[in-house]
Every structure is written in C-alpha cells, then in structure tokens.
Amino acid sequence: MIDVGQTVGNYNVTAKLGQGGMGVVFLAEHPIIGSKVALKAISPQFAHNNEVISRFVNEAKSVNQIGHNHIVDITDFGSTPARDFYFIMEYLQGETLAALIRHEGALPVHRALNIAAQIADALQASHEHGVIHRDLKPDNIYLIARDGVDDFVKVLDFGIAKLITHAPRENNSTRAGSFIGTPFYMSPEQCEGKTDIDHRADIYALGVILFEMLTGMVPFTGDGYGEILVKHMMVQAPPARSIVPDLPAEIDAIVFRALSKNPGQRFQTMTEFRAALLDPARYASRRQRGGRRRPFRAIALGLIGVTALVAAVAIGAPLLKGPIAAHLAAKAARAPAAAPTNVNSDPAKAKVMRANDGVLGATSPPTQVPSSDTPSERVRRQDDQKTTMTTAATTAARPAATTARAARRAPRVHVDEPSLSARPPASPLTGDPYDPDDDGVLAPSIQ
C-alpha cells in the first residue's frame, strides 16, 4: 500500500493531498532535481479489484491520448512490487471549482462563461479523440493561475471515461441497467442506465455546472439519489432567471438548451456550445433569425414540390399521348356511323289526341345522331330540337289564342235559344267556352 514516506519510482511521497471514490492523491518530490508532482494511487480497499484497476488504467490511457492544455498531464505510469498501481501527473496549485462555488456562491456571468468555455474546449478535444468523460462535475475542475491568467481550467479524473474509439462494447463498469457518474450532474440517459451513452452526456453535465456557477445551486436536489435521478429524467430544469432575475435572457437560453432531456435538442458539439458561451448575443441573434426563416423554408419546400409535380406531368404527357390516341381511334372504328335517337320520351310517330278524339298531330321521328358525337353534343342537339318544336307549336297556337281572347271580350248577344252557329269557334288550346267539361287540356291518345 502506497503511503506518505515511501519512495515510489523516482519520487518520494511527502504528503496526502486528497482522496476520491477509488483513488488517493499524494504530493511527491524528486529527490535530486526537486520537482513536485502529484501521485495518484488506487485506494487500499480497491487495490486488488480488477474493475477498479481497469478504470485506473483507462484514465491514464485517456488523458495521454488527448494531450490538451486544459486537461491534466500524466507523465508516468507503473506499479510497485506489491502490485499497487499508480501514475504521475502534474502538480496543480489552486482550487477546485466546487470549492470556489462553496465560498463565493453564484459567480459573475462573465467569470462563469469564461470557465465554462475552457471546459468545453477541453472536452471537445477529448471527444475528438473518442473519449467521453461521463463524470464531469465541479470537483473534477481545477482552477489555477498560469501565465498571469486567473481561472485557468484543468479537467481531472477521467477514471470512468469511455474510450469509444478503442472500446465499442461496454466493459463491466457500464453494464446495462447500471449507472456511472455523480447523480447531481448525470444526464437523463445516464440516469436511465443506458449503455449507448455518447458525448452529449458531457454537454448536459456542463449545462448543470454552468447552471450552478450562475445560481449557486444545482437544478435538481432530493432526499436521496433516486429522487434526483427521476428529476433528471422527468422534470424540466427551472429557468436560471427564476433564481437570478437579472440574468440576461440569452444566457438563460444557452443553459436551457444544454439541459434538454432529448440529446438531439442540446448543443450537438462542445465547439457549438463554446461558441455560444463566448458570444451569447450573437448566438441569440442567430437563433432568432433561424426561427424567422422557418416559414420561408416551408414555402420554398412547397414551391419545389409543385415544380416537381409540373415537371412530372410535362414529362409524362408525351409518353401517354400515343397510347391514348390509339385507344380512341380503335373505339371510333368499332362504333356505328349513326344511331337513331329519340329526343322525346314518347314513341316515334305517335298520334296526339284531344279528349274529344280530335287529332292534333304526331310525335317527331327518331333523330339520326352521329356516333362520334360526345354526350355533351348530343344533349345540346336534343335541346335545340326541343326548342324548335316548342317554338313552332307556340307560333301555331298564337292566332287561335288571340281569337279566343277577342271573343271573350266581345259584347254578348242575348237570344232566347242560342244556336251552335252563334258560339265562338273553339280554340285548340283554350277549349270550348260553352262546354263545362272542356277545360282546354290536351289529352294525348296513342292510336
């Protein structure tokens, strides 16, 4: 077991700096050149746990693979004769982001955005190398002074990072139904115990850290871890402005998007997230312009659809013209030249009789209609024939009707016994004015 006072590799262990869930960190010093380093070893209770050892080795590989100035450097890795694994990393003098929030509370907006942008820069490099942190939290963010710059970020503890490039399948540390991370900062998909976690889980965690830096508290708390996990999955995070009313709306919008339950609605890369953090006003402006463009985009897609339909008709019409014409020609050849068609509902050449057996005439003969006529042409021709017949009948009846009206207006001659010769002539249309049974209604009779 590694402890203070021992010599591990080329370094003397001089002090204990801290302890985490699986490991302990010591201050070590080179006995000759005096350089100070941080030595991280597996905690004694996990020294022979294969799963913990695998994670420990995984951390060293992950960090060495990335090599970014905002990620802690690991310079050496080894084990003691007693099989205690350790690695050597740069010694950082400063404090964790968790300690800063504890003694200062909510940070000024510009300071919180600066720290978050550096974290995003580090994690973008990590993601580009196929490494997902999966345990991002303020305790793993170290703030130091470097080259006259305060709040210089160093991201630590990649112990449960996922090497998606070299390990496409999950190992024992991420079995289906288990969850990895710290509940206050876990993404909804991690809380569900899903195995297909991608880099957007880190984007959600950074959103929680940003919320905490701006408000001094995490978005979800509870009496136990189970309640916190359920809230991450089911409850929408409160607006940061509900806690800090003077927070600019564009900052609140950035936090809101990062904390989306659906990974597809979050920032899709840390580069995109970082750009919004560095220029919130520009981000808000672009979002507004994008919202205004949506209706025009829909109109444009509609016009494209109409154009495509017209083009399809234009292309298809010539292709169909030949077969349609051939079909119509064959149909015309099979049809007779003319067909008898009666424009009336009465039988052809039927006599039309009055009630007193007077013959008025006969119905019209069948009309020869060319078979090539369209239905509309046939109806129009029939209508013309009916109009002609009606006009002729009206013209023939007009003199008789005039005579009848004149007779009714003439003064009556009082005689004792009117003779038949004194009666006005009967009209074919008005009937006999002296015959009460003759009302002038024609009664057709078919002989």
C-alpha positions as CSV (number, residue, x, y, z in Angstrom):
1,M,0.0,0.0,0.0
2,I,1.4,3.4,-1.0
3,D,1.6,6.0,1.8
4,V,3.5,9.1,2.9
5,G,7.2,8.5,3.5
6,Q,7.6,5.8,0.8
7,T,9.6,6.1,-2.4
8,V,7.6,5.3,-5.4
9,G,9.5,5.1,-8.7
10,N,11.8,8.2,-8.8
11,Y,9.7,10.2,-6.2
12,N,9.4,10.5,-2.5
13,V,5.9,10.7,-1.2
14,T,5.7,13.7,1.1
15,A,2.0,14.5,1.7
16,K,-1.5,13.4,1.1
17,L,-3.5,15.9,-1.0
18,G,-6.9,14.2,-1.2
19,Q,-8.9,11.1,-1.7
20,G,-11.7,10.2,-4.0
21,G,-14.0,7.3,-4.6
22,M,-11.4,4.9,-6.0
23,G,-8.1,6.7,-5.6
24,V,-5.9,8.8,-3.3
25,V,-3.6,11.6,-4.4
26,F,-0.2,12.3,-2.8
27,L,2.3,15.1,-3.2
28,A,5.6,13.6,-4.3
29,E,9.0,15.2,-4.9
30,H,12.0,14.2,-7.0
31,P,14.9,13.8,-4.5
32,I,17.6,15.3,-6.9
33,I,16.0,18.0,-9.0
34,G,13.3,18.9,-6.5
35,S,10.4,18.9,-9.0
36,K,7.0,18.3,-7.4
37,V,4.4,16.1,-8.9
38,A,1.0,14.6,-7.9
39,L,1.0,10.8,-7.5
40,K,-2.4,9.1,-7.8
41,A,-2.8,5.5,-6.5
42,I,-5.7,3.2,-6.1
43,S,-7.2,3.3,-2.7
44,P,-6.2,0.3,-0.5
45,Q,-9.7,-1.2,-0.4
46,F,-9.7,-1.4,-4.2
47,A,-6.1,-2.3,-4.7
48,H,-7.0,-5.8,-5.9
49,N,-10.3,-5.1,-7.6
50,N,-10.0,-5.8,-11.3
51,E,-12.8,-3.4,-12.3
52,V,-11.2,-0.5,-10.4
53,I,-7.8,-1.4,-11.8
54,S,-9.2,-1.4,-15.3
55,R,-10.7,2.1,-14.7
56,F,-7.4,3.3,-13.3
57,V,-5.5,2.2,-16.3
58,N,-8.2,3.6,-18.5
59,E,-7.8,7.1,-17.0
60,A,-4.1,7.1,-17.8
61,K,-4.7,6.0,-21.4
62,S,-7.5,8.5,-21.9
63,V,-5.5,11.5,-20.7
64,N,-2.3,10.5,-22.5
65,Q,-4.3,10.1,-25.7
66,I,-5.8,13.6,-25.6
67,G,-2.9,15.8,-24.7
68,H,-4.7,19.2,-24.2
69,N,-3.5,22.2,-22.2
70,H,-6.9,22.3,-20.3
71,I,-6.6,18.6,-19.3
72,V,-4.2,17.5,-16.6
73,D,-0.9,15.9,-17.9
74,I,0.0,12.4,-16.9
75,T,3.7,11.8,-17.4
76,D,4.3,8.3,-16.0
77,F,2.5,5.1,-15.0
78,G,3.7,2.0,-13.1
79,S,3.2,-0.4,-10.2
80,T,5.1,-1.2,-7.0
81,P,6.5,-4.7,-6.2
82,A,3.3,-5.1,-4.1
83,R,1.2,-4.6,-7.3
84,D,0.0,-1.2,-6.2
85,F,-0.8,0.8,-9.4
86,Y,0.0,4.5,-9.7
87,F,0.6,7.3,-12.2
88,I,2.4,10.6,-12.0
89,M,0.7,13.8,-13.1
90,E,1.4,17.5,-13.0
91,Y,1.1,19.1,-9.6
92,L,-1.6,21.8,-9.7
93,Q,-1.7,24.7,-7.2
94,G,-5.1,26.2,-7.0
95,E,-8.6,25.1,-6.0
96,T,-11.4,23.1,-7.4
97,L,-14.5,24.8,-8.9
98,A,-16.5,23.1,-6.2
99,A,-14.5,24.9,-3.5
100,L,-14.9,28.2,-5.3
101,I,-18.7,27.9,-5.5
102,R,-18.9,26.9,-1.9
103,H,-17.2,30.0,-0.6
104,E,-18.3,32.5,-3.2
105,G,-21.8,31.3,-4.2
106,A,-23.0,32.4,-7.6
107,L,-20.3,33.7,-9.9
108,P,-20.4,36.8,-12.1
109,V,-21.7,36.0,-15.5
110,H,-18.5,36.8,-17.4
111,R,-16.5,34.6,-15.0
112,A,-18.9,31.7,-15.2
113,L,-18.9,31.9,-19.0
114,N,-15.1,32.0,-19.2
115,I,-14.7,28.9,-17.0
116,A,-17.4,27.0,-18.9
117,A,-15.8,27.9,-22.3
118,Q,-12.5,26.5,-21.2
119,I,-14.2,23.3,-20.0
120,A,-15.9,23.0,-23.4
121,D,-12.6,23.5,-25.2
122,A,-11.0,20.6,-23.2
123,L,-14.0,18.3,-23.7
124,Q,-14.1,19.0,-27.4
125,A,-10.5,17.8,-27.7
126,S,-11.5,14.7,-25.6
127,H,-14.4,13.9,-27.8
128,E,-12.4,14.3,-31.0
129,H,-10.1,11.6,-29.6
130,G,-13.1,9.3,-28.9
131,V,-13.1,9.9,-25.1
132,I,-16.2,10.7,-23.2
133,H,-15.7,11.9,-19.6
134,R,-19.0,10.8,-18.1
135,D,-18.2,12.2,-14.6
136,L,-17.9,15.9,-15.3
137,K,-18.5,17.9,-12.0
138,P,-17.0,20.9,-10.2
139,D,-14.8,18.6,-8.1
140,N,-13.1,17.5,-11.3
141,I,-12.5,21.0,-12.5
142,Y,-9.3,22.6,-11.1
143,L,-8.6,26.4,-11.3
144,I,-5.1,27.6,-11.3
145,A,-3.1,30.7,-12.2
146,R,-0.9,30.3,-15.3
147,D,1.0,32.9,-17.3
148,G,-0.8,35.7,-15.5
149,V,-4.2,34.3,-16.3
150,D,-6.6,33.5,-13.4
151,D,-9.2,30.7,-13.5
152,F,-7.1,28.7,-15.9
153,V,-9.0,25.4,-16.2
154,K,-7.7,21.9,-15.8
155,V,-10.1,19.0,-16.2
156,L,-9.3,16.0,-14.0
157,D,-10.4,12.4,-13.3
158,F,-11.1,10.5,-16.4
159,G,-11.3,7.4,-14.4
160,I,-14.7,6.3,-15.8
161,A,-14.2,7.8,-19.2
162,K,-15.5,5.8,-22.1
163,L,-13.0,5.1,-24.9
164,I,-15.4,4.9,-27.8
165,T,-12.7,4.6,-30.4
166,H,-11.0,1.5,-28.9
167,A,-13.8,0.0,-26.9
168,P,-17.0,0.0,-28.9
169,R,-18.5,-2.5,-26.5
170,E,-19.1,-1.8,-22.8
171,N,-17.0,-3.4,-20.1
172,N,-18.1,-4.5,-16.7
173,S,-18.1,-0.9,-15.4
174,T,-21.0,0.1,-17.6
175,R,-23.3,-2.9,-17.6
176,A,-26.9,-2.4,-18.9
177,G,-29.1,-1.3,-16.0
178,S,-26.3,0.3,-14.0
179,F,-25.3,4.0,-14.0
180,I,-22.0,5.7,-13.9
181,G,-21.4,9.2,-12.6
182,T,-22.4,11.6,-9.9
183,P,-26.2,12.0,-9.7
184,F,-26.3,15.8,-9.4
185,Y,-24.6,16.1,-12.8
186,M,-25.7,13.0,-14.7
187,S,-27.6,13.2,-18.0
188,P,-31.1,11.7,-18.3
189,E,-29.7,8.8,-20.5
190,Q,-27.1,8.0,-17.8
191,C,-29.8,8.1,-15.1
192,E,-31.8,5.5,-17.2
193,G,-28.8,3.2,-17.2
194,K,-28.5,3.2,-20.9
195,T,-25.3,1.7,-22.5
196,D,-25.3,3.8,-25.7
197,I,-24.1,7.0,-24.0
198,D,-22.4,9.5,-26.3
199,H,-20.6,12.8,-26.0
200,R,-23.8,14.7,-25.4
201,A,-23.9,13.4,-21.9
202,D,-20.9,15.6,-21.2
203,I,-22.8,18.6,-22.8
204,Y,-25.6,18.0,-20.3
205,A,-23.2,17.8,-17.4
206,L,-21.5,21.1,-18.4
207,G,-25.0,22.6,-18.6
208,V,-25.6,21.6,-14.9
209,I,-22.2,23.1,-14.0
210,L,-23.0,26.3,-15.8
211,F,-26.4,26.5,-14.0
212,E,-24.6,26.0,-10.7
213,M,-22.0,28.7,-11.4
214,L,-24.7,31.2,-12.3
215,T,-27.1,30.5,-9.5
216,G,-25.0,28.9,-6.7
217,M,-27.1,25.7,-6.7
218,V,-27.7,22.7,-8.8
219,P,-31.0,22.4,-10.8
220,F,-32.2,19.2,-9.0
221,T,-32.0,18.2,-5.4
222,G,-33.7,15.5,-3.4
223,D,-33.8,13.4,-0.2
224,G,-32.0,10.6,-2.0
225,Y,-30.2,9.8,-5.2
226,G,-33.2,8.0,-6.6
227,E,-35.3,11.2,-6.4
228,I,-32.5,13.2,-8.1
229,L,-32.3,10.6,-10.9
230,V,-36.0,10.7,-11.5
231,K,-36.0,14.5,-11.7
232,H,-33.2,14.4,-14.3
233,M,-35.3,12.1,-16.4
234,M,-38.8,13.6,-15.9
235,V,-38.7,17.2,-14.6
236,Q,-37.7,20.2,-16.7
237,A,-34.9,22.3,-15.0
238,P,-36.1,25.6,-13.7
239,P,-35.0,28.7,-15.6
240,A,-31.8,30.2,-14.2
241,R,-33.6,33.6,-14.3
242,S,-36.1,32.4,-11.8
243,I,-33.3,32.3,-9.3
244,V,-31.2,35.2,-10.7
245,P,-33.8,37.6,-12.2
246,D,-31.2,40.0,-13.7
247,L,-29.5,37.2,-15.7
248,P,-29.6,38.1,-19.4
249,A,-32.2,36.2,-21.3
250,E,-29.6,34.9,-23.9
251,I,-27.6,33.3,-21.1
252,D,-30.7,31.6,-19.8
253,A,-31.5,30.3,-23.3
254,I,-28.0,28.7,-23.5
255,V,-28.4,26.9,-20.2
256,F,-31.9,25.8,-21.2
257,R,-30.7,24.2,-24.4
258,A,-27.8,22.4,-22.7
259,L,-30.2,20.9,-20.2
260,S,-32.6,19.5,-22.8
261,K,-33.8,16.0,-21.9
262,N,-33.5,14.9,-25.5
263,P,-29.9,14.7,-26.6
264,G,-30.9,15.8,-30.1
265,Q,-32.1,19.2,-28.8
266,R,-28.9,20.0,-26.9
267,F,-25.8,21.6,-28.4
268,Q,-24.5,18.8,-30.7
269,T,-20.8,19.5,-30.1
270,M,-18.7,21.2,-27.5
271,T,-17.5,23.6,-30.2
272,E,-21.0,24.8,-30.8
273,F,-21.6,25.1,-27.0
274,R,-18.3,27.0,-26.6
275,A,-19.2,29.5,-29.4
276,A,-22.5,30.3,-27.7
277,L,-20.6,30.9,-24.4
278,L,-18.1,33.2,-25.9
279,D,-20.7,35.3,-27.7
280,P,-24.2,34.9,-26.2
281,A,-25.7,37.9,-28.1
282,R,-24.6,36.5,-31.5
283,Y,-26.0,33.1,-30.5
284,A,-29.4,34.6,-29.6
285,S,-29.5,36.6,-32.8
286,R,-28.8,33.6,-35.0
287,R,-31.4,31.6,-33.2
288,Q,-34.0,34.3,-33.8
289,R,-33.1,34.6,-37.5
290,G,-33.3,30.8,-37.7
291,G,-36.8,30.9,-36.3
292,R,-37.9,33.6,-38.7
293,R,-36.6,31.6,-41.7
294,R,-38.6,28.5,-40.9
295,P,-41.9,29.8,-42.6
296,F,-40.0,30.8,-45.7
297,R,-38.2,27.5,-45.7
298,A,-41.6,25.7,-45.7
299,I,-42.9,27.9,-48.6
300,A,-39.7,27.1,-50.5
301,L,-40.2,23.4,-50.0
302,G,-43.8,23.7,-51.2
303,L,-42.7,25.5,-54.3
304,I,-40.2,22.9,-55.0
305,G,-42.9,20.2,-54.6
306,V,-45.2,22.0,-57.1
307,T,-42.4,22.4,-59.6
308,A,-41.5,18.8,-59.4
309,L,-45.2,17.8,-60.0
310,V,-45.5,20.1,-63.0
311,A,-42.2,18.6,-64.4
312,A,-43.5,15.1,-63.9
313,V,-46.7,15.9,-65.8
314,A,-44.8,17.6,-68.6
315,I,-42.6,14.6,-69.0
316,G,-45.3,12.0,-68.6
317,A,-47.9,13.6,-71.0
318,P,-46.0,12.9,-74.3
319,L,-45.4,9.4,-73.1
320,L,-49.2,8.8,-72.6
321,K,-50.3,10.8,-75.7
322,G,-49.7,8.0,-78.2
323,P,-51.4,5.1,-76.3
324,I,-54.5,7.3,-75.5
325,A,-54.9,8.4,-79.2
326,A,-54.6,4.8,-80.4
327,H,-57.3,3.7,-77.9
328,L,-59.7,6.5,-79.0
329,A,-59.2,5.6,-82.7
330,A,-59.9,1.9,-82.1
331,K,-63.1,2.8,-80.2
332,A,-64.3,5.1,-83.0
333,A,-63.7,2.4,-85.6
334,R,-65.8,-0.1,-83.7
335,A,-68.8,2.3,-83.3
336,P,-71.6,2.7,-86.0
337,A,-71.7,5.7,-88.2
338,A,-75.1,6.8,-86.8
339,A,-77.7,5.6,-84.3
340,P,-81.4,6.5,-84.1
341,T,-82.0,8.6,-81.1
342,N,-85.5,9.9,-80.0
343,V,-85.3,13.3,-78.4
344,N,-88.7,12.8,-76.7
345,S,-89.9,10.3,-74.2
346,D,-93.0,9.4,-76.5
347,P,-92.8,6.6,-79.0
348,A,-91.9,7.6,-82.5
349,K,-94.8,8.9,-84.8
350,A,-97.4,8.5,-82.1
351,K,-100.7,10.4,-82.6
352,V,-101.6,13.2,-80.1
353,M,-105.3,13.3,-79.5
354,R,-107.6,15.6,-77.7
355,A,-110.1,14.4,-75.1
356,N,-112.9,14.7,-77.7
357,D,-110.9,12.5,-80.1
358,G,-109.6,15.3,-82.2
359,V,-106.2,14.6,-83.7
360,L,-103.6,17.3,-83.1
361,G,-100.6,15.7,-84.6
362,A,-97.9,13.1,-84.1
363,T,-94.6,12.9,-82.2
364,S,-91.4,13.5,-84.0
365,P,-89.5,10.7,-85.8
366,P,-86.2,9.4,-84.4
367,T,-83.2,11.6,-85.0
368,Q,-80.1,10.2,-86.5
369,V,-77.2,11.2,-84.2
370,P,-73.6,10.6,-85.4
371,S,-72.0,8.1,-83.1
372,S,-68.9,10.3,-82.9
373,D,-70.8,12.9,-81.0
374,T,-69.8,13.4,-77.5
375,P,-72.5,13.2,-74.8
376,S,-72.5,17.0,-74.4
377,E,-73.0,17.5,-78.2
378,R,-75.9,15.0,-78.2
379,V,-77.7,16.8,-75.3
380,R,-77.1,20.1,-77.0
381,R,-78.6,18.9,-80.3
382,Q,-81.6,17.4,-78.5
383,D,-82.1,20.7,-76.6
384,D,-82.1,22.6,-79.9
385,Q,-84.7,20.2,-81.4
386,K,-87.0,20.6,-78.4
387,T,-86.7,24.4,-78.6
388,T,-87.6,24.3,-82.3
389,M,-90.7,22.2,-81.7
390,T,-91.8,24.3,-78.8
391,T,-91.4,27.5,-80.9
392,A,-93.4,26.0,-83.8
393,A,-96.3,24.9,-81.5
394,T,-96.4,28.3,-79.8
395,T,-96.5,30.1,-83.2
396,A,-99.3,27.9,-84.5
397,A,-101.4,28.4,-81.3
398,R,-100.9,32.2,-81.1
399,P,-103.7,33.2,-83.7
400,A,-106.2,30.8,-82.2
401,A,-105.5,32.1,-78.7
402,T,-105.8,35.7,-79.9
403,T,-109.2,34.9,-81.5
404,A,-110.4,33.3,-78.3
405,R,-109.4,36.3,-76.2
406,A,-111.2,38.7,-78.6
407,A,-114.3,36.6,-78.5
408,R,-114.4,36.7,-74.6
409,R,-114.1,40.5,-74.7
410,A,-116.9,40.9,-77.4
411,P,-120.3,42.0,-76.1
412,R,-122.8,39.2,-75.5
413,V,-125.9,38.8,-77.8
414,H,-129.0,38.0,-75.8
415,V,-131.1,35.4,-77.7
416,D,-133.7,33.1,-76.4
417,E,-132.1,30.0,-77.8
418,P,-128.5,30.4,-78.8
419,S,-127.7,28.3,-81.8
420,L,-124.4,26.5,-82.3
421,S,-123.6,28.9,-85.1
422,A,-123.7,31.8,-82.7
423,R,-121.0,30.2,-80.4
424,P,-117.4,31.4,-80.9
425,P,-115.2,28.9,-82.5
426,A,-113.3,26.5,-80.2
427,S,-109.6,27.0,-79.7
428,P,-107.3,24.0,-79.7
429,L,-105.6,25.4,-76.6
430,T,-108.5,27.1,-74.7
431,G,-111.3,24.6,-75.3
432,D,-115.0,25.2,-75.8
433,P,-116.1,28.1,-73.6
434,Y,-119.7,26.8,-73.6
435,D,-118.8,23.2,-72.7
436,P,-118.1,22.9,-68.9
437,D,-116.4,19.6,-69.4
438,D,-113.9,21.0,-71.9
439,D,-111.2,22.8,-70.0
440,G,-108.8,23.1,-72.9
441,V,-106.4,20.5,-71.6
442,L,-104.9,18.3,-74.3
443,A,-105.3,14.6,-73.7
444,P,-102.8,12.7,-75.9
445,S,-104.1,9.4,-77.3
446,I,-101.9,6.9,-79.0
447,Q,-103.6,5.2,-81.9
